Each structure stands twice: as C-alpha cells, then as structure tokens.
Amino acid sequence: MGALLAIAAVIGLMIIGVPVVYSFAAMTLILSLVYNVDISSLMTTGFWSINSIILIALPLFVMTGYLMQAGGLASRLVAFVEALVGRSKSGMGSTMIIACGMFGAISGTASAAVASIGTIMIDPMEKHGYSRHYTSALLGISSLLGILIPPSITMILYAVVTKQSVAACFLATIGPGILLIIVLCLLNMYKMRNAPVTAEKLAPSERMRQIGNTGWKALPALMLPVIILGGIYGGIFTPTEAAAVAVVYSIPVGLFVYKELDYKKLFKCLIEAAATTGVIMIILVFSFISSRIFTLERVPQELTEMLMDTFQNKIFILLLVNVFLILLGMIMDDISVIAIVSPLLAPVMEQIGVSPIQFAAIIGTSVVIGCNSPPMAPILFMTCRVGKVGISKVMKPAMFFMFFAALPVMLVTTYWSPLAMFLPRLFGYA
C-alpha cells in the first residue's frame, strides 16, 4: 500500500506541474515515512549507486547528440538517406524514418532527433505534398527509434537500475527497432500512395552519382555508429568508452570537416548536456533510494505473490503489464518510467519466466506509445513545436501510427521472445 501511495503521489505531482526531480524526492519522502525508514541512512546508498563508471556514458551520449545537431552531422545523414529513398511518392517520409533510426544509432535520445531531423525535414516535406500535422506525427513516432536503436540512454538507465549488461539491453531492442522502421515505412507508403511525385526523376547514372556524392559527404557521420557499435560488440571498448570516443570523434568532425561547429556552439552543447545529465542523475539518486526501500520491505516479492495468486495466466499478467506501462508512459517521460517500473516489475517478470533482458525491450517499445499519448505526450508536443502545428491536428495521424505500428511492435516484443532475445543469445549474453 505504501508503494502504491508513493507512486500515486509522483503521478499526481507531475500532472499538476511539479518538476520531475521534486516529484521523485516526494516519493522517497513518502516511502520513508510510510515504512518508518531513516532517510539519512539511505542517502549514502543513493550516492554510491550513481558512483558508477557505466553512468559516465550518459552525459557523453547526450553530448554526442547535441554535437551532431550543431556540427552538421545530422544534415549530412539526412541528405544521404534522401538520395537513397527520397524519389518515390513516399520517399521523404521513409527518409525521415530511416534518418531517425540512424540518428538513434549515434545519440541515443529522442528529443535530439526531433530537434535535428525535424528542423531539417519538415519544411521540405511540406513542399513534397506532406501536411505538417502528418509529418509531425510521423516524426513523433520515428524519433523514439533513438530509444530502440543502440546506443540508448534509456537502456543504459535500465541496465544500471536492474543490474543487467548494458550491451545485452542494447541488443534486445535492435529487433523491435528494425521491425518498427519496417512497419512505419510500409504505413507511410500506404498513406502517401496517391501523393504526387514532386521530385524530379533522375536517370540511373545521375541518381548513382548523387548517392555517391551525398554518401561521401556523409561518410564521417556514417562512421560514427560503426565505431560505436563495432567497438562495443567487437570487444574493443566498453559502452562508456564508446561514448567517450563518440564525443572525441564528433568534435573535430564538426569543427574541421563540416566546419559548422564553432567554439561558441561547443560551449552551448556542454552547458545543455550538463543540464540534461544533472536532472537525470538526481532522479536516479531518488530512484535508487526508493528501490532500496522496496527491497528492504519486500515490496517486489509481495507484488509478485499478489499477481501470481490473482492471475494464473502468464499472458494475462503480461497484458496487465503492457497496459500499466502505456498508462504510466502517458503521464511520465521514459526516464521516470524506467526509474519507477524497473525495480518493481523486473522481479515479477523473472517469476513468470520473462528475462530481464526481454523486459528491457518491452519497456522500450511501451515508451514509444506513452511519449506520444496525452495528457503529457512530451515527444509529440515537442514535434508540434518544431512543426509549428497544433496538437489537435496531429492527434489523428499520431493515433494511426501508434495503433497500427507502435502497439503491434510492443505486443510482438512481449509475446514473441525471439524478437528481443535472438541477438543477446547470439552474442552470449543470455
């Protein structure tokens, strides 16, 4: 009961506009009062929990996302993808989807993809026959590929909170991420089947020349995900070291290759990355303290016993978890969902035979739905600001993509474990 009261307090405070950090502090305070725990004795637990070399990857990947946007790497990626797929009726939409996936393979954040890809593509897509509200809705769903395509800041947080391998959690979301890209491209092809082809048709030789030209310009940016993922899974460096390499690589590329990054922009990137990381770390401190209280009071075990006694069917329990994750995602951002849900539900999932690694993918796919669903819908509201369109016009196409793309991918990830577990097993993590 105490845990439910604390979670309800967090939700209520966030709904009325209390900052996330203070909402989590209130949750910790309520738990300490309900269970009569000396909060001062647990502060060291929170401190030592974030004193982790793995978490150094957080500010570094956040910094990489800002550097990509400021240094011109994102625009080169978009130009290359557009040259590959941008000449058909649905080409521009597919370009946005694939570009968001490639951006996610470098930065690991959805908000950075919205800011970078959205500012580059929304106006050109309108000239190619796409309405701004449709484009904004597509961007909202596609940008969350940054959570599914590794490296992912959300998966790093999940791995730290649940004490899983970061590399294994990265691998678990690749299958759902690729499936979401495919489904979104097919749905976009269906929706834009009657759209006029406004792009000039090129001869095969001219198209190959354009692909080669944009590919050459984008090569420094394309090498970044190769370096990051190849280094991690090739055993060359850890995810934290990969994040450091990404920053060290992005700065000279932006400064000296693309020449769009200057020292003023670099300083701004540092400030923004530090501010973002500060919020995340404070949330994690309170999350770790709350998790410790849950463990001391056997809250996860009691929750597991209650569910197992009430519902004997594994499929029904998973369905309840799916609904709970979606509802929680509708009023919280992905970091808050990870911080609250992971310590409580990971033991429940293990009890019913669901691997914690697969649960990482389940949470990742649920966030895609939650971050685009009112009342909070943080990513969807951000895309509306970038697209300069009202939320009421964006909701219909957004619901279309959520119902026919994001929700099916979540269900497949939940009920067909090979989608999430094939790569972790292949690489020996499960």
Residue pairs with C-beta under 8 A, 6 or more apart in sequence:
1 34
2 30
2 31
2 34
2 35
2 297
2 299
3 31
3 294
3 297
3 299
3 303
3 344
5 30
5 34
6 27
6 28
6 30
6 31
6 34
6 290
7 27
7 340
9 23
9 26
9 27
9 30
10 23
10 24
10 26
10 27
10 332
10 336
10 340
11 328
11 331
11 332
13 22
13 23
13 26
14 20
14 23
14 331
14 332
14 336
14 376
15 331
15 375
18 26
20 279
20 283
20 332
20 333
20 335
20 336
21 279
21 282
21 283
21 286
24 282
24 283
24 286
24 287
24 290
24 336
24 339
25 286
27 286
27 290
27 340
28 39
28 286
28 289
28 290
28 293
29 39
31 37
31 290
31 293
31 294
32 38
32 39
32 42
32 293
35 293
35 296
35 297
37 293
37 296
39 289
42 289
42 292
42 293
43 289
45 288
45 289
45 292
46 285
46 286
46 288
46 289
46 292
47 285
49 284
49 285
49 288
50 281
50 284
50 285
50 288
52 160
53 240
54 156
54 159
54 160
54 166
54 239
54 240
55 156
55 160
55 281
55 284
56 240
56 243
56 244
57 151
57 156
57 166
57 239
57 240
57 242
57 243
58 153
58 156
58 157
58 277
58 280
58 281
59 273
59 274
59 276
59 277
60 240
60 243
60 244
60 246
60 247
61 107
61 108
61 109
61 151
61 153
61 156
61 243
61 246
62 107
62 108
62 109
62 112
62 153
62 273
62 276
62 277
63 247
63 269
63 270
63 273
64 106
64 107
64 108
64 224
64 243
64 246
64 247
64 250
65 106
65 107
65 108
65 109
65 112
65 113
65 116
66 112
66 268
66 269
66 272
66 273
67 73
67 247
67 250
67 251
67 254
67 261
67 266
67 269
68 74
68 103
68 106
68 107
68 112
68 116
68 221
68 250
69 112
69 115
69 116
70 254
70 260
70 261
70 265
70 266
70 268
70 269
71 250
71 251
71 253
71 254
71 255
71 258
71 260
71 261
71 265
72 254
72 258
72 259
72 260
72 261
73 106
73 220
73 221
73 224
73 250
73 253
73 254
73 258
74 99
74 103
74 116
74 117
74 120
74 221
75 116
75 120
76 214
76 217
76 218
76 220
76 221
76 258
77 99
77 102
77 103
77 218
77 221
77 222
78 95
78 99
78 117
78 120
78 121
79 214
79 217
79 218
80 211
80 214
80 215
80 217
80 218
80 222
81 95
81 98
81 99
81 102
82 91
82 92
82 95
82 214
83 207
83 210
83 211
83 213
83 214
83 215
84 95
84 98
84 211
85 91
85 94
85 95
85 98
86 92
86 94
86 95
86 199
87 197
87 199
87 201
87 202
87 207
88 94
88 197
89 189
89 192
89 193
89 194
89 195
89 196
89 197
90 185
90 188
90 189
90 191
90 192
90 193
90 195
91 199
92 121
92 124
92 125
92 128
92 130
93 125
93 130
93 135
93 138
93 185
93 188
93 191
93 192
94 185
94 188
94 189
95 121
96 117
96 121
96 125
96 135
96 138
96 139
96 142
97 138
97 142
97 145
97 181
97 184
97 185
97 188
98 181
98 185
99 117
99 121
100 113
100 117
100 139
100 142
100 143
100 145
100 146
101 142
101 145
101 149
101 177
101 181
102 149
102 222
102 225
103 112
103 113
103 116
103 117
103 145
103 146
104 110
104 113
104 145
104 146
104 147
104 148
104 149
104 152
104 177
105 149
105 150
105 151
105 225
105 228
105 229
106 151
106 221
106 224
106 225
106 228
106 246
107 113
107 146
108 146
108 147
108 150
108 151
108 152
108 153
108 154
108 156
109 146
109 153
110 143
110 144
110 145
110 146
110 147
110 334
110 371
110 379
111 143
111 379
111 382
112 146
113 142
113 143
113 145
113 146
114 139
114 140
114 143
114 379
114 382
114 383
114 386
115 382
115 386
117 139
117 142
117 143
118 136
118 139
118 143
118 383
118 386
118 387
119 386
121 135
121 139
122 132
122 135
122 136
122 139
122 386
122 387
125 135
126 132
126 135
127 198
128 195
128 198
128 199
129 192
129 195
129 196
129 198
130 192
130 195
132 387
132 388
132 389
133 387
133 389
133 390
133 393
133 394
133 396
133 397
134 191
134 397
135 387
136 380
136 383
136 384
136 386
136 387
136 389
136 394
137 380
137 383
137 394
137 395
137 396
137 397
137 398
137 400
137 401
138 184
138 188
138 397
138 401
139 383
139 386
139 387
140 371
140 372
140 379
140 380
140 382
140 383
140 394
140 398
140 401
141 180
141 184
141 368
141 372
141 398
141 401
141 402
141 405
141 406
142 184
143 379
143 383
144 367
144 368
144 371
144 372
144 379
145 177
145 180
145 181
146 152
147 153
147 154
147 155
147 173
147 334
147 364
147 367
147 368
148 173
148 174
148 176
148 177
148 180
148 361
148 364
148 365
148 368
149 173
149 174
149 177
150 170
150 171
150 173
150 174
150 229
151 170
151 228
151 229
151 232
151 239
151 242
151 243
152 169
152 170
152 173
152 364
153 280
153 335
154 334
154 335
154 338
154 363
154 364
154 367
155 166
155 169
155 170
155 172
155 173
155 360
155 364
156 166
156 169
156 239
157 280
157 284
157 335
157 338
157 339
158 164
158 169
158 338
158 342
158 360
158 363
159 165
159 166
159 168
159 169
159 360
160 166
160 284
161 284
161 287
161 288
161 291
161 338
161 339
161 342
161 343
162 342
162 343
162 346
162 356
162 360
164 356
164 357
164 360
165 357
165 429
166 239
167 232
167 233
167 239
167 427
167 429
168 357
168 360
168 424
168 427
168 429
168 430
169 357
169 360
170 232
170 239
171 233
171 423
171 424
171 427
171 429
172 357
172 358
172 360
172 361
172 364
172 420
172 421
172 423
172 424
173 360
173 361
173 364
173 365
173 420
174 423
175 361
175 413
175 419
175 420
175 422
175 423
176 361
176 364
176 365
176 409
176 410
176 412
176 413
176 419
176 420
179 409
179 412
179 419
180 365
180 368
180 405
180 406
180 409
183 404
183 405
183 408
183 409
184 401
184 405
187 400
187 401
187 404
187 405
191 397
191 400
202 210
215 222
220 253
220 257
220 258
221 253
223 249
224 246
224 249
224 250
227 242
227 245
227 246
227 249
228 242
228 243
228 245
228 246
229 242
230 236
231 237
231 241
231 242
231 245
232 238
232 239
232 242
233 427
237 245
251 261
251 266
254 260
254 261
254 266
255 261
255 262
255 266
280 335
283 335
283 336
283 339
284 339
286 339
287 339
287 340
287 343
290 340
290 343
291 343
293 299
294 300
294 343
294 344
295 343
299 344
300 343
300 344
300 345
300 346
300 347
300 348
301 347
303 344
303 345
303 347
303 348
304 347
304 348
304 351
307 317
307 320
307 348
308 317
308 351
308 352
311 317
311 320
314 352
314 353
315 415
317 348
317 352
318 352
318 354
318 414
318 415
321 345
321 348
321 349
321 362
321 414
322 362
322 366
322 410
322 411
322 414
324 341
325 337
325 341
325 362
325 363
325 366
325 367
325 370
326 366
326 369
326 370
326 373
327 370
328 337
328 340
328 341
328 370
329 337
329 366
329 367
329 369
329 370
329 371
329 373
330 370
330 373
330 374
330 375
330 376
330 377
331 375
331 376
332 340
332 370
332 376
333 371
333 376
333 378
334 367
334 370
334 371
337 363
337 366
337 367
337 370
338 363
341 363
342 363
345 359
346 356
346 359
349 355
349 356
349 358
349 359
350 356
354 362
354 417
355 417
355 421
355 430
357 420
357 421
357 424
357 429
357 430
358 413
358 417
358 420
358 421
360 420
361 413
361 419
361 420
362 410
362 413
362 414
362 420
365 406
365 409
365 410
365 413
365 414
366 410
368 402
368 406
368 409
368 410
369 402
369 406
369 407
369 410
371 377
371 378
371 379
371 380
372 379
372 380
372 398
372 401
372 402
372 406
373 380
373 402
374 380
374 391
374 395
377 391
380 391
380 394
380 398
381 391
383 394
384 390
384 391
384 394
387 394
412 419
413 419
413 420
421 430
424 430
